[in-house]
């Protein structure tokens, strides 16, 4: 007997275009969001719940469902309820949905979800919100500097659930000052909420009351991290300030416990056997995991390069607890002396680490490379391998430099290492023809003493072994990108956009005024910028030119749309080589596996393009989050290192010029601090943004980006991660040193 249709349902089904979707999802379908929005748009004014229910024929028993739907639409920023309880469309009420970006000085900005101007939020408005909150705001005019000023209308989503800070106790009152300087508010501790913490300790505070009106935010201590200056505290603070997942859920631990120490024989079946190849890993001396191995041999038309990468995808299945946690983390995070891995140690240091003399599952990219460095052919395979030797970068460099003891000790491997060097020469020449941009930069490493305190900060030197491995990995990554393009399969690409029109115009003007004899075309290639750096390398202002060129470049990110990598000068580029520590690489491995196993015939089962794009945005965010957290911890350590050096004099280079002073990087100890404009001399100094300099009004004395300067350490503020310098004029400046060359 056919089912009798309720007349109300029939009426709603005719009027609501999304009725079918709602009926599939709910036993009692309610009016859809789209229907509500079209109704409110037609009404042309904010409307109460009662009027909405009456006009849309919502039954009394469905009133609560309608109320919940309206609340959900409020949370998502589609509608807003005014003080009279009436609902209106956000866009019609000229409200802007976006994310709060706070500044340590107390003000902030509302970054709109849709493209448009940021709204300046005064310190008064910022007292209502915290960094990262999603809010509705409204433009209310312009401030004295011509910035569009905004007001907070509604907080839609609180981003911060806990804060890490120092506990202060005064006269029976307890409060926490956050370590994250983007959070300007102090938090009162609720009565009985100290959790055993005492004055001066670093604690984690769970927020119980958010800032509202004149009420201060409040919370209770849920974790006592320890004393302010305890070794390792800088990492504990950074981990919590940036919300880094750092504890393994029980489900992840349970899945990890199921893995054996060695690869089961059954998992080796159906794979190509590469165990006969003398594949080797080449990493830093302090590396704990080895996820890539290489081998090269000369063939008639050039070289055959084999890059083997740990087959993480076999162990981390889509939708598993391991996968969901790896996705949430996005990448491993590297701090001095500590790593927060993307995957548990049983995988990252065990089954997915290509340790020597044990069988390991791998994904392999085999490439035939011409003597001109161009890749002629490539293929991917699921394989099994056994690393022949674990080399360090320094060992390989020493072998190639003729170290007799190492060459005798590793005599069997020397020809293969020399083949890698010859291959590198070809790949490097191709790199030069592409016009890859190369910058002179300096990386550093913090050296600790036996007590866990900083002994010194040392420069890291890149040798030929670093460059060999870099070129091998770049080649494999390019082949992976080409593989997906050939098969027209959606994938996450690593895109580095070309510089914006505005930045290029600023760069042209700057180079012209310096008399640099290079003309940039309207849409320059990376080779054009590389030519500028090469032609000016011996100039006295080479450091200034390099810095300005570097700042003209955009930030790289992950996206599902194929786009070029401007800095590396590749038409398409993706990440294949580090699935242990980057989630995009794990996705690339899964995609290759899908194509290898299904021959491209089952791509409909692959991740939808929209979901991939969302993953790209998430992974770009986790990458930035990791960089910022690592930078904060290193800044803390550098400040701690400089605490006992107040009054000492150093030479440095100006790395930043602002209206309030100069940022200076010290050459001898590799730390950066601020020379405030008030300490530069007895003159009025004016900021010339176009020329990256401060110019004295009376003396015409100039301080420009890239200039050498001698400074004295004036103050170190560990809490604010700030080092203050003052200019020294009575000590002759030391000629600047050449810095090591490194490709970007």
C-alpha positions, -999 to +999 in steps of 0.1 A: +000+000+000+016+034-010+026+056+019+003+086+026+021+119+024+015+145+051+000+176+035+025+198+054+054+178+040+039+181+005+037+219+009+073+221+022+086+198-005+073+221-031+086+252-016+120+242-002+145+233-030+166+213-005+138+193+009+150+160-007+184+164+009+169+171+043+145+142+041+175+119+034+193+132+064+165+135+090+135+114+098+115+146+103+129+171+078+131+207+088+134+238+066+168+240+050+194+267+055+190+278+019+152+282+023+157+302+055+183+325+039+160+331+008+131+338+032+151+364+052+164+380+020+129+384+007+117+397+041+143+425+038+145+429+076+155+410+107+128+385+117+120+367+149+118+330+155+081+331+158+076+349+125+100+326+107+081+295+121+047+310+112+056+321+077+074+289+068+046+267+082+069+250+108+048+227+131+049+233+168+066+200+175+094+211+150+100+245+167+130+233+188+146+218+156+142+251+139+157+269+169+188+246+168+192+252+131+191+289+135+217+287+163+239+266+140+236+292+112+246+318+138+277+298+147+287+295+111+283+332+105+254+330+080+229+349+102+231+370+133+205+377+161+201+413+172+193+426+206+156+423+200+160+386+192+154+390+155+175+371+129+191+388+099+215+379+071+251+388+080+259+403+046+227+424+046+236+438+080+271+447+066+288+424+090+322+407+082+331+372+093+368+366+099+396+356+122+413+378+149+450+383+144+465+399+176+496+420+179+518+419+210+513+456+215+476+451+223+459+459+190+448+435+163+431+429+130+400+411+117+411+391+087+380+386+066+371+351+054+363+366+020+388+388+003+388+423+014+405+449+036+416+439+071+398+457+099+419+474+125+408+464+161+418+489+188+432+476+222+397+483+236+380+460+211+408+434+215+399+431+252+367+413+240+385+386+220+416+364+219+441+356+190+425+332+165+389+338+175+364+337+147+341+367+150+316+389+132+328+425+130+316+458+115+335+486+099+330+518+120+352+543+103+389+552+099+415+558+126+441+586+125+464+566+103+437+560+077+431+523+086+396+510+084+386+505+120+364+477+132+342+467+161+335+432+175+298+424+171+298+387+180+323+359+188+313+329+168+341+305+178+367+306+206+401+295+193+419+294+227+408+269+253+439+269+274+467+294+280+503+289+292+517+315+315+534+324+347+514+323+379+515+354+402+502+354+437+497+388+455+477+393+487+457+361+482+448+370+446+462+347+419+465+355+382+483+342+351+501+364+326+502+344+293+536+336+277+520+341+243+525+378+238+496+379+213+473+375+243+474+408+261+448+400+289+457+388+324+437+358+336+423+356+371+425+322+387+391+311+400+389+304+437+406+271+446+419+268+410+457+270+416+461+232+413+490+232+437+510+257+417+530+283+435+541+319+427+564+321+397+558+287+382+547+281+346+513+266+344+486+257+319+453+274+326+420+261+313+397+291+305+364+290+323+352+325+316+361+345+284+366+383+284+332+400+282+324+436+289+345+447+318+348+412+332+384+398+331+389+363+317+392+336+343+405+300+345+418+272+366+452+256+366+451+221+350+489+215+346+520+227+364+549+227+339+576+237+363+600+265+372+604+295+348+641+288+338+640+250+339+658+233+310+633+224+282+607+248+295+609+268+262+596+238+243+568+230+268+556+266+265+558+267+227+540+234+223+511+247+243+511+282+230+506+269+195+483+241+203+507+214+190+493+179+195+519+162+216+503+133+233+493+101+216+456+091+219+449+057+233+436+044+199+469+054+183+489+036+210+467+005+205+473+005+168+510+011+172+513-019+196+502-042+168+533-036+148+562-060+150+599-049+152+606-064+117+587-065+084+565-096+082+573-119+053+538-117+040+541-080+035+571-084+012+552-103-014+543-087-047+570-061-045+601-054-066+632-066-048+659-038-045+680-056-019+708-062-044+713-025-049+738-008-025+714+018-014+727+041+014+712+067+037+730+101+041+718+123+069+730+145+097+751+130+125+723+135+151+695+121+128+673+095+145+652+084+115+663+077+080+634+079+055+654+082+022+681+061+005+699+067-028+720+049-054+734+061-087+752+043-115+765+055-148+747+042-179+754+047-216+733+079-219+740+094-185+730+081-150+704+059-134+693+074-101+673+053-076+656+071-047+639+048-021+616+063+004+601+044+035+567+030+025+547+047+053+514+043+035+514+006+040+513+010+077+492+041+080+458+033+065+433+060+055+408+066+083+428+047+110+436+063+143+472+067+132+461+084+100+437+108+118+464+118+143+490+122+116+466+144+097+459+165+128+496+170+134+503+177+097+541+174+101+568+167+127+579+197+147+617+201+153+630+219+184+665+220+197+671+186+214+634+175+210+612+164+181+574+161+182+569+134+155+540+131+132+540+093+137+548+072+168+584+060+173+576+024+164+572+037+129+593+069+127+624+053+142+615+016+135+596+001+106+597+033+085+633+041+092+657+027+066+682+014+092+712-004+077+712-042+072+675-048+078+646-053+053+623-023+049+593-017+027+598+013+003+584+033-025+610+037-052+615+063-080+639+052-107+651+079-130+673+079-161+691+113-161+710+126-191+745+141-188+728+174-192+709+168-160+675+164-177+653+135-166+646+113-196+625+086-181+612+076-147+590+050-130+577+043-096+575+009-078+565-006-045+597-023-033+617-039-006+652-028+002+681-032+026+703-002+033+739-011+028+754+017+050+743+047+071+765+077+062+766+112+076+770+142+054+805+149+068+816+113+061+805+115+025+821+149+020+854+136+035+854+106+012+849+128-018+876+151-004+901+122-004+900+110+032+923+079+030+910+062+061+873+065+051+880+056+015+898+024+026+871+016+052+843+020+027+862+010-004+832-010-018+809+021-016+834+047-029+826+042-066+788+046-059+794+078-039+816+091-067+787+083-092+764+103-070+789+132-072+790+130-110+752+129-112+750+159-089+772+178-113+748+172-141+717+180-120+734+212-107+741+224-142+704+218-151+695+238-120+716+267-133+700+266-167+665+267-151+675+297-131+669+285-096+672+313-071+701+308-047+706+329-016+735+333+008+720+324+041+733+311+074+717+284+095+727+279+131+728+251+157+725+254+195+753+235+213+746+224+249+768+216+278+765+185+301+741+204+324+717+211+295+725+248+293+736+265+261+773+265+256+774+283+222+755+290+190+774+277+160+770+282+123+760+252+102+781+245+072+766+229+041+789+206+022+787+188-011+769+158+005+740+181+015+737+193-020+739+158-035+710+146-014+690+178-020+693+174-058+683+137-056+652+145-036+642+174-059+644+151-089+621+125-072+596+152-062+594+166-097+588+131-111+560+125-086+543+158-097+547+148-134+533+113-126+500+128-113+498+153-142+502+124-167+474+105-151+453+136-145+449+126-109+441+153-082+470+157-058+485+182-034+512+202-051+538+225-035+532+258-051+555+289-048+537+317-066+555+344-086+560+377-068+530+401-067+528+430-091+532+455-062+563+438-048+578+436-083+573+473-089+589+481-055+619+459-065+623+475-099+623+510-083+648+499-057+672+483-081+670+513-104+679+537-077+709+515-067+720+515-103+717+477-108+721+472-146+693+446-148+658+451-163+630+430-149+604+420-175+567+425-166+564+389-155+600+378-146+611+343-144+631+329-114+661+331-137+658+369-139+660+372-102+688+347-100+707+368-126+704+399-104+719+380-074+747+366-095+756+400-111+756+418-078+773+392-057+806+411-054+790+445-048+794+461-013+756+462-011+751+426-022+736+417+012+710+445+009+701+435-027+697+398-017+675+407+013+652+429-008+649+402-036+641+376-009+614+398+006+598+402-028+590+365-030+557+349-019+552+322+006+549+286-006+519+265+002+500+233-006+472+233-030+453+208-053+458+231-083+489+226-103+511+256-102+548+264-106+574+265-079+589+299-087+620+296-065+630+262-077+619+270-113+598+239-117+565+239-136+550+215-111+564+202-078+551+180-050+565+164-019+572+127-021+604+122-001+594+126+036+562+107+045+575+100+080+574+137+088+549+154+063+513+144+058+513+157+021+541+133+013+520+105+028+491+115+005+515+115-025+525+079-016+489+068-014+482+084-048+511+066-064+501+033-048+465+038-062+479+043-097+503+014-095+477-011-081+447+000-101+464+013-133+444+045-130+411+027-136+397+031-101+405+068-096+369+074-086+378+060-053+404+086-048+400+116-025+376+142-039+393+174-051+375+196-025+386+174+003+422+175-010+421+213-012+409+214+025+438+191+034+462+214+016+450+244+036+453+224+068+488+212+061+499+247+051+486+259+084+503+231+104+536+239+086+534+276+096+524+266+131+554+244+134+578+271+121+564+297+145+566+273+175+602+263+167+611+300+162+596+309+196+616+282+214+648+292+197+642+329+205+637+319+242+670+300+241+689+328+225+676+353+250+686+329+278+721+326+263+725+364+262+714+370+298+749+372+311+763+391+282+747+425+289+774+452+283+794+432+258+801+446+224+796+428+191+795+435+154+764+428+134+744+434+102+712+453+099+685+428+090+654+450+094+646+487+094+614+501+109+601+534+121+611+527+156+646+513+150+669+487+135+670+449+139+705+437+140+719+401+138+752+396+156+779+379+135+797+362+164+768+347+183+740+346+157+713+363+177+691+392+167+680+422+187+667+458+184+686+490+183+659+515+193+658+547+172+664+568+204+699+553+208+712+559+173+726+594+180+717+630+187+696+636+156+660+631+144+660+599+123+632+595+097+621+561+083+625+558+045+605+527+037+612+529+000+650+527+005+649+504+036+668+530+058+667+555+086+680+589+076+693+616+100+676+650+095+706+671+104+736+648+100+722+629+070+736+598+086+721+567+071+714+532+085+703+509+057+693+473+055+725+452+051+748+477+066+774+467+092+770+481+127+787+478+161+764+474+191+764+468+228+740+444+245+718+468+266+690+446+280+676+410+277+640+404+285+634+366+286+596+369+292+591+390+260+619+372+240+635+405+233+671+416+232+679+454+231+711+467+217+726+502+216+748+516+190+785+519+198+806+545+180+839+545+199+850+510+187+862+505+151+839+482+131+852+448+120+849+441+083+819+419+075+825+382+069+813+362+039+784+339+047+781+303+033+761+298+002+730+277+002+703+270-024+668+277-015 
